[in-house]
Amino acid sequence: MKKVHIVLLMSVMTCLLFWTSCKKEEQAVAPPEPGNEFLTTVELVATNANDPADVQTGKWVKLNPDDTSAPDISQAFLNLKKNAVYHVAVSFLDETQTPAEDVTEEIRERQNYHLVCFDIAPGLDLTVHRTDHDTNTPALEVGLEADFTTGDAGSGDLEVTLHHQPNVKNGDCAPGSIDADVNFTININ
Amino acid sequence: MGVFSQASRNTLTGIVVDKDQHTVVSAYVHLFPDSAVTVTDTGGRFRFTDVPAGVHTLFCDALGYQGISLPLTLAGDRHVTLTLAVAANELEEVVVNSRRPPELHTATVSELKGRSLLQTRGASLGEALKQLPGLNSVQTGPSLSKPVIHGLHSNRVLLVNDGVRQQGQQWGSEHAPEIDPFVANRISVIKGAASVRYGSDAIAGVVLMTPDELPTARGIGGDVYLIGASNGRMGAASASLQGAFGKSLGGLSWRAQGTLKNAGNFRTPGYYLINTGLQEGDFSLALGYKWKGVRLNAYYSQYNNKLGIFSGAESGNLKELLSKFASAVPATPSYFSYKIDRSYQVVNHELVKASASYEPKKGGRLELTFGRQNDLRREYDSDLPYNNNPEILAKPQLSFRLITHTLELVYTQRSRKGFSGSCGLTGYTSGNVFEGIRYLIPNFRDYNGGAFAIERYQLKKVMFEAGLRYDYRWLRVYRRDPVSLQAYHSTFDYNNVTGTVGATYRYNGHFNVSVNTGTAWRAPSINELYINGIHFSDASYQIGDSSLRSERALNTSLSLGYTGARLRMNVDVYYNVLRNYIYETPLANPVTTIGGTFPAFLYTQDNVNIKGLDASLEFDVLKHLTFQSKATLVRGFNETIHDHLIYMPCDRYENGLTYQLPGMAGVQSPYVSVENVSVLKQTRVPPNIDYVPPPGGYSLFHVNAGFVLPVKQHRLDVNLAVNNVANVAYRDYLNHFRYYADEIGRNFTIRLKYSF
């Protein structure tokens, strides 16, 4: 009698273990979410205030947003004339899509909690003033549009950071978290 | 109930005998709720003095006998006789409110029950266990805590919820145990390698949650807890109702239990931690049927928790982390609110359990346990995707669903001529589905099976124990090629044999010595194999390695204990050698993404050793004044890099005095205690792994007081606590938030427990 009981128990055991795990949902690997916009590119377009024909473009690109490959910084520079003022437009793009998706508009829609910051390397004679404002009360700068004022000739790094500051935007760069943090080389001649 | 005298101190004496009226020597007699314990002398006699009048319970257990309990109401001096029955199938049983002790009898065990468990009510499991010697906690903020045993945590600590192995995404240090501590009335921690009984992951130890047995006496009873805490303005309520039927439904018993918890922003001494609120709602239902030697049980529980993540702790790249660390105060607004915004995590854990056991009259027990767990974890980031589709915006950024089925068949043999033991077959299978805005870990299915046997032999005052187990694990990982979008899978399997050998020597009822050597193993977890991406909360890019092999540990421990009338102490020393210990090693080149530069870490495996000492002491300085002391010291060493092992707990010392006041005005067992917790700075840190130095040491004072109020036939336990009385600002090395903010400040807590 005891042996029958044990065999019965074993079969019940095996059945129970397998019948309820038969759904195999894990085999259906979810494909990448459509409509997810990644940020792959930061673009700076600088137009000389006194010479509209002098347009400089710098581009920082990493097409595979989340892997270990190196970014493409071959075009991440701006050649600016000395002692000039440039109107600069900062754009954020998703170039994993064709045509490239312009995410800047979406950031502009969320301008009340975003801020673009510019960190100038010491020794680089450049000043940056943001010229756009959001609809907070009082209005705060956004940084998608800025004026770059160059001084003497020289070269150095400009760090451009996009800050996400829900409920904490106060004009400072410190609060919130960083969505983008890229470096451009500014050459003033 | 009667009239109580102003300062009614009585003497309770007794004699312990067996069924043949022979006296039982060296029997342990425990008096509750006074937490007093004594041992019977050569005449089988025991005595408790200065016992306040009122409701008490005596528990008695001795080697070779079944434990018994005797409730009594004391209104003067009293003499009782306790009669013990010889144990049919259990040895070395410490039965207080559960039939089953941890099944490894020579392992080092610490327990949380009675008054010390009441003092933790309202806290999470990790926080509650922290006070046991040898334990620490690894935290992510004020409400997210995971237990650390002898320096190790997460999937090196196995959690067993009433006999079912808890399965969730336990690999993450921000993934707290999905268990409501209120389901258990006793929490036991096995410190050391316990794979021989529990299988994979029991490397540092096992946390066993044990509820009370379902009632057998007819009628309805239960507990209601009400807890309020000032820091976080937390309110918690938990109630449990249980009963047994008689007459035609005799043998049927049930329990219904539920917990609700709500807290808002917690406060450090200088500022509020914005968005750290939590909301929790759990319930469980149990049904049992007992007929002759057969017991059938069904159980269902749900755990639902929503936890806010401090807005100031969402770090991006390394530069951001360092600048947040450099600022004395987080750059976040400081105010109180119960509102929880993104970022937050939502965890839902559902357990269905069915068990059947059969105990024939001549002894032994056969038990079959089936469980099904559904664990859903969703993380909602404040960083929404740049999209205007409201459906996409409402989704969580990461979602993990793990469904696990477990089945276990255990046979406990009846003890015969000193031999006892158990053997069994265990198995479980899990299926994981991951969805997210970015890849983190893949889907997988695993099958695990194990067979074990543990045997014990009692020879006079020594008990020998030996065990052996074989485990097999099969893992299939499902992924999609990012370019071709073709789905494919990879398969792995793991084989492991583990064992244990130990002995316990109980000398004259006062001293005991235990020595144990055991092995344990752990298969690499899915994140160690396949993670590939940015771990934002520590500004690192993590890369897994699918060729990692199982970890194997060899743990040796020695435990010495002395229980006397005035002095009770315990010292555990251990030495744990881990081969193929998996951890992250920094890579030379960081990874640059549009979000900045992140140091890169690769999961690798090396040989490490961890040794330490846990000590606890209780000394009755005066009749009503007791001095308590605990120390937890851990030393981890990475043999491969010849340097310290990262993230080992700091040395921790707890010292306190408890004064038992005389009962007055109907109030029983009033006490006041003051405690100091001192944690030293961690100086044993290898270079280049952590970018921020360990915080300084700190010292905190806590005050705790309580009493029991009999209410008609029922009982009200009242507990008041003030933690961090001096409102000290400090940071703890094992709290992930030490990069961003201080720990919480002063906290007043009131706990009421009404038992009926």
Chai-1 contact restraints between the chains, C-beta under 6 A:
chainA,res_idxA,chainB,res_idxB,connection_type,confidence,min_distance_angstrom,max_distance_angstrom,comment,restraint_id
A,M13,B,L407,contact,1.0,0.0,6.0,A-B,restraint_1
A,M13,B,L409,contact,1.0,0.0,6.0,A-B,restraint_2
A,L16,B,F370,contact,1.0,0.0,6.0,A-B,restraint_3
A,L16,B,L407,contact,1.0,0.0,6.0,A-B,restraint_4
A,L17,B,L407,contact,1.0,0.0,6.0,A-B,restraint_5
A,L17,B,G427,contact,1.0,0.0,6.0,A-B,restraint_6
A,T20,B,H405,contact,1.0,0.0,6.0,A-B,restraint_7
A,S21,B,H405,contact,1.0,0.0,6.0,A-B,restraint_8
A,S21,B,T429,contact,1.0,0.0,6.0,A-B,restraint_9
A,E25,B,V433,contact,1.0,0.0,6.0,A-B,restraint_10
A,E26,B,G431,contact,1.0,0.0,6.0,A-B,restraint_11
A,E26,B,N432,contact,1.0,0.0,6.0,A-B,restraint_12
A,E26,B,V433,contact,1.0,0.0,6.0,A-B,restraint_13
A,E26,B,N443,contact,1.0,0.0,6.0,A-B,restraint_14
A,E26,B,R445,contact,1.0,0.0,6.0,A-B,restraint_15
A,E26,B,Y478,contact,1.0,0.0,6.0,A-B,restraint_16
A,Q27,B,Y478,contact,1.0,0.0,6.0,A-B,restraint_17
A,V29,B,N443,contact,1.0,0.0,6.0,A-B,restraint_18
A,V29,B,Y478,contact,1.0,0.0,6.0,A-B,restraint_19
A,V29,B,R480,contact,1.0,0.0,6.0,A-B,restraint_20
A,V29,B,A487,contact,1.0,0.0,6.0,A-B,restraint_21
A,A30,B,E435,contact,1.0,0.0,6.0,A-B,restraint_22
A,G35,B,N387,contact,1.0,0.0,6.0,A-B,restraint_23
A,G35,B,N389,contact,1.0,0.0,6.0,A-B,restraint_24
A,G35,B,I392,contact,1.0,0.0,6.0,A-B,restraint_25
A,N36,B,P385,contact,1.0,0.0,6.0,A-B,restraint_26
A,N36,B,I437,contact,1.0,0.0,6.0,A-B,restraint_27
A,E37,B,P385,contact,1.0,0.0,6.0,A-B,restraint_28
A,E37,B,Y386,contact,1.0,0.0,6.0,A-B,restraint_29
A,E37,B,N387,contact,1.0,0.0,6.0,A-B,restraint_30
A,L39,B,I594,contact,1.0,0.0,6.0,A-B,restraint_31
A,K62,B,I594,contact,1.0,0.0,6.0,A-B,restraint_32
A,D66,B,R438,contact,1.0,0.0,6.0,A-B,restraint_33
A,D66,B,G533,contact,1.0,0.0,6.0,A-B,restraint_34
A,T68,B,V591,contact,1.0,0.0,6.0,A-B,restraint_35
A,P71,B,T592,contact,1.0,0.0,6.0,A-B,restraint_36
A,V103,B,Y386,contact,1.0,0.0,6.0,A-B,restraint_37
A,E106,B,Y386,contact,1.0,0.0,6.0,A-B,restraint_38
A,H164,B,D383,contact,1.0,0.0,6.0,A-B,restraint_39
A,P166,B,S382,contact,1.0,0.0,6.0,A-B,restraint_40
A,V168,B,T332,contact,1.0,0.0,6.0,A-B,restraint_41
A,A174,B,A331,contact,1.0,0.0,6.0,A-B,restraint_42
A,P175,B,A331,contact,1.0,0.0,6.0,A-B,restraint_43
A,S177,B,E314,contact,1.0,0.0,6.0,A-B,restraint_44
A,S177,B,G316,contact,1.0,0.0,6.0,A-B,restraint_45
A,I178,B,G316,contact,1.0,0.0,6.0,A-B,restraint_46
A,I178,B,E320,contact,1.0,0.0,6.0,A-B,restraint_47
A,A180,B,I594,contact,1.0,0.0,6.0,A-B,restraint_48
A,D181,B,N317,contact,1.0,0.0,6.0,A-B,restraint_49
A,D181,B,G595,contact,1.0,0.0,6.0,A-B,restraint_50
A,D181,B,G596,contact,1.0,0.0,6.0,A-B,restraint_51
